[in-house]
Structures are given as structure tokens and as C-alpha cells.
């Protein structure tokens, strides 16, 4: 009985280990390179504004990330930019947000992924918050590329306090490259031609 239990336990351990490595492989190949960013800005009539920004790149290639924020009584802004390139293509993500004390809070995001096979994915998002005692807007997204696939996503939104309204839109596009193989002499099978004499 002990032997059977030990074998069952070993089998479970082996299955768990194999499952772990399979999940790790899928996660590694999911997005070989991904750039992401976000930004938000808000204002308050009776106090200083707020701002935040993030930027990141994950992948096997080289990436550059930048963030910049400022918050004050008159205006606040946030900016995050990320770009990376690896063996699968180029990934770019940029987000901006600004809010003034008496004006609207505006945030925008743009993402672009270009694969080495020529496929292109892009997305953009815009948010505008107006009115109210206080208001804020945010936008963010990401772009990534892997073997034969590119993807880009965007999010946008905001909020107001005591009145006001928020308008937000997002849009994404993807262009795939269809591999049309051109026939060459090697691709055409030889045919035998027979001449029939009458």
C-alpha cells in the first residue's frame, strides 16, 4: 500500500511540475514584448490638483520608459511614455493628462505595435471631464507583439463631484499580413507532355 501511495504522490508531483512549466512557457510566449503607460490629472476649486503617471516595458529586448508629473493650484499634468523593441517587433505606449482649475480635465492614450511580419495594431483613448466642484480624467493602455501577432488596447474614463459630466471614447485597429506564396519553378511540379501523332 505504501508503494502505491508513493507512486501516486510521485505522479501528482510530476503532473504539477509539468503543468507549472507548461503555464510558464505559455506566459513567456504570450507577449514577448509589451509596452504600457497611464496618466491621470484632477483639479479641485478649493485646493491643489492631483496627477499621476506610470510607464513600463516587459520583454527580452531593449526598452525606454519615462514619467513626468506636476500638481498645483492652477494646473496639474501627468505623462507616461514607454517604447521597446525586440526580436518580434516594436511596441509603443504614450499617455498624457492635464487639468486646470477652471477648465476641463483631459486625458489621452496612444498605443502602437508593429510586428516584424508587417502586422500593425494601434489603439487610442480620450477622456474629457467637465464641470462639477472637482473633476479628474485618466487614460492608459498597452501594446505588445509576439510570434506572428500584435495587439493594442486602451482605457479611458474620469469622474466629477457635485455635477459635471465625463465623456470617454476608445478605438483600436489591427492590420494582419496575409502570406501569399509566389509560385516559383521549384514549387511547380513537373508535367510530362505527350505528343500524339495521327
For each residue, the residues with C-beta under 8 A, 3 or more apart:
1: 4 5
2: 5 6
3: 6 7
4: 1 7 8
5: 1 2 8 9
6: 2 3 9 10
7: 3 4 10 11
8: 4 5 11 12
9: 5 6 12 13
10: 6 7 13 14
11: 7 8 14 15
12: 8 9 15 16
13: 9 10 16 17
14: 10 11 17 18
15: 11 12 18 19
16: 12 13 19 20
17: 13 14 20 21
18: 14 15 21 22
19: 15 16 22 23
20: 16 17 23 24
21: 17 18 24 25
22: 18 19 25 26
23: 19 20 26 27
24: 20 21 27 28
25: 21 22 28 29
26: 22 23 29 30
27: 23 24 30
28: 24 25 32
29: 25 26 32 146 147
30: 26 27 146
31: 34 58 59 144 145 146 151
32: 28 29 59 60 86 87 88 144 145 146 147
33: 57 58 59 60 61 63 84 85 86 88 89 91 144 145 146
34: 31 57 58 59 84 91 142 143 144
35: 56 57 63 82 83 84 91 92 93 111 142 143 144
36: 54 55 56 57 82 93 140 141 142 143
37: 53 54 55 56 80 81 82 93 94 95 109 140 141 142
38: 52 53 54 80 95 109 138 139 140 141
39: 51 52 53 54 78 79 80 95 96 97 107 109 138 139 140
40: 50 51 52 53 78 97 107 136 137 138 139
41: 49 50 51 76 77 78 97 98 99 105 106 107 136 137 138
42: 49 50 51 76 99 105 134 135 136 137
43: 49 50 75 76 99 100 101 105 134 135 136
44: 47 48 49 133 134
45: 101 102 133 134
46: 133
47: 44 73
48: 44 71 72 73 76
49: 41 42 43 44 71 72 73 75 76 99 101
50: 40 41 42 43 71 76 136
51: 39 40 41 42 69 70 71 76 77 78 97 99
52: 38 39 40 69 78
53: 37 38 39 40 67 68 69 78 79 80 95 97
54: 36 37 38 39 67 80 140
55: 36 37 65 66 67 80 81 82 93 95
56: 35 36 37 65 82
57: 33 34 35 36 63 64 65 82 83 84 91
58: 31 33 34 63
59: 31 32 33 34 63 84 86 91
60: 32 33 86 87
61: 33 84 85 86 87
62: 84 85 86
63: 33 35 57 58 59 82 83 84 85
64: 57 82 83 84
65: 55 56 57 80 81 82
66: 55 79 80 81 82
67: 53 54 55 78 79 80 81
68: 53 77 78 79 80
69: 51 52 53 76 77 78 79
70: 51 75 76 77 78
71: 48 49 50 51 76
72: 48 49 75 76
73: 47 48 49 101
74: 100 101
75: 43 49 70 72 98 99 100 101
76: 41 42 43 48 49 50 51 69 70 71 72 98 99
77: 41 51 68 69 70 96 97 98 99
78: 39 40 41 51 52 53 67 68 69 70 95 96 97
79: 39 53 66 67 68 69 94 95 96 97
80: 37 38 39 53 54 55 65 66 67 68 93 94 95 140
81: 37 55 65 66 67 93 94 95
82: 35 36 37 55 56 57 63 64 65 66 91 92 93 94
83: 35 57 63 64 90 91 92 93
84: 33 34 35 57 59 61 62 63 64 90 91
85: 33 61 62 63 89 90 91
86: 32 33 59 60 61 62 89 145
87: 32 60 61 116
88: 32 33 115 116 145 146 147
89: 33 85 86 113 114 115 116 145 150
90: 83 84 85 112 113 114 145
91: 33 34 35 57 59 82 83 84 85 112 113 143 144 145
92: 35 82 83 110 111 112 113 143
93: 35 36 37 55 80 81 82 83 109 110 111 112 141 142 143
94: 37 79 80 81 82 109 110 111
95: 37 38 39 53 55 78 79 80 81 107 108 109 110 139 140 141
96: 39 77 78 79 107 108 109 139
97: 39 40 41 51 53 77 78 79 105 106 107 108 137 138 139
98: 41 75 76 77 105 106 107
99: 41 42 43 49 51 75 76 77 103 104 105 106 129 135 136 137
100: 43 74 75 103 104
101: 43 45 49 73 74 75
102: 45
103: 99 100
104: 99 100 128 129 130 135 137
105: 41 42 43 97 98 99 127 128 129 130 135 136 137 158
106: 41 97 98 99 126 127 128 129 137
107: 39 40 41 95 96 97 98 126 127 137 138 139 156 158
108: 95 96 97 124 125 126 127 139 156
109: 37 38 39 93 94 95 96 123 124 125 126 139 140 141 154 155 156
110: 92 93 94 95 122 123 124 141 154
111: 35 92 93 94 121 122 123 124 141 142 143 152 153 154
112: 90 91 92 93 120 121 122 143 152
113: 89 90 91 92 120 121 122 143 144 145 150 151 152
114: 89 90 118 119 120 145 150
115: 88 89 118 119 120 145 148 149 150 177
116: 87 88 89
117: 148 177
118: 114 115 177
119: 114 115 148 149 150 174 175 176 177
120: 112 113 114 115 150 173 174 175
121: 111 112 113 143 150 151 152 172 173 174 175
122: 110 111 112 113 143 152 172 173 174
123: 109 110 111 141 143 152 153 154 170 171 172 173
124: 108 109 110 111 154 170 171 172
125: 108 109 139 140 141 154 155 156 168 169 170 171
126: 106 107 108 109 139 156 168 169
127: 105 106 107 108 137 138 139 156 157 158 166 167 168 169
128: 104 105 106 137 158 166 167 168
129: 99 104 105 106 132 135 136 137 158 159 160 164 165 166
130: 104 105 135 160 164 165 166
131: 135 160 163 164 165
132: 129 135 160 161 162 163 164
133: 44 45 46 161 162 163
134: 42 43 44 45 160 161 162
135: 42 43 99 104 105 129 130 131 132 158 159 160 161 164 166
136: 40 41 42 43 50 99 105 129 158 159 160
137: 40 41 42 97 99 104 105 106 107 127 128 129 156 157 158 166 168
138: 38 39 40 41 97 107 127 156 157 158
139: 38 39 40 95 96 97 107 108 109 125 126 127 154 155 156 157
140: 36 37 38 39 54 80 95 109 125 154 155 156
141: 36 37 38 93 95 109 110 111 123 125 152 153 154 155
142: 34 35 36 37 93 111 152 153
143: 34 35 36 91 92 93 111 112 113 121 122 123 150 151 152 153
144: 31 32 33 34 35 91 113 150 151 152
145: 31 32 33 86 88 89 90 91 113 114 115 149 150 151
146: 29 30 31 32 33 88 149
147: 29 32 88
148: 115 117 119
149: 115 119 145 146
150: 89 113 114 115 119 120 121 143 144 145 174
151: 31 113 121 143 144 145 174
152: 111 112 113 121 122 123 141 142 143 144 172 174
153: 111 123 141 142 143 172
154: 109 110 111 123 124 125 139 140 141 170 171 172
155: 109 125 139 140 141 170
156: 107 108 109 125 126 127 137 138 139 140 168 169 170
157: 127 137 138 139 166 168
158: 105 107 127 128 129 135 136 137 138 166 168
159: 129 135 136 166
160: 129 130 131 132 134 135 136 163 164 165 166
161: 132 133 134 135 164
162: 132 133 134
163: 131 132 133 160
164: 129 130 131 132 135 160 161
165: 129 130 131 160
166: 127 128 129 130 135 137 157 158 159 160
167: 127 128
168: 125 126 127 128 137 156 157 158
169: 125 126 127 156
170: 123 124 125 154 155 156
171: 123 124 125 154
172: 121 122 123 124 152 153 154
173: 120 121 122 123
174: 119 120 121 122 150 151 152
175: 119 120 121
176: 119
177: 115 117 118 119
178:
179:
180:
181: 187
182:
183: 187 188
184: 187 188
185: 188
186:
187: 181 183 184
188: 183 184 185
189:
190:
191:
192:
193:
194:
195:
196:
197:
198:
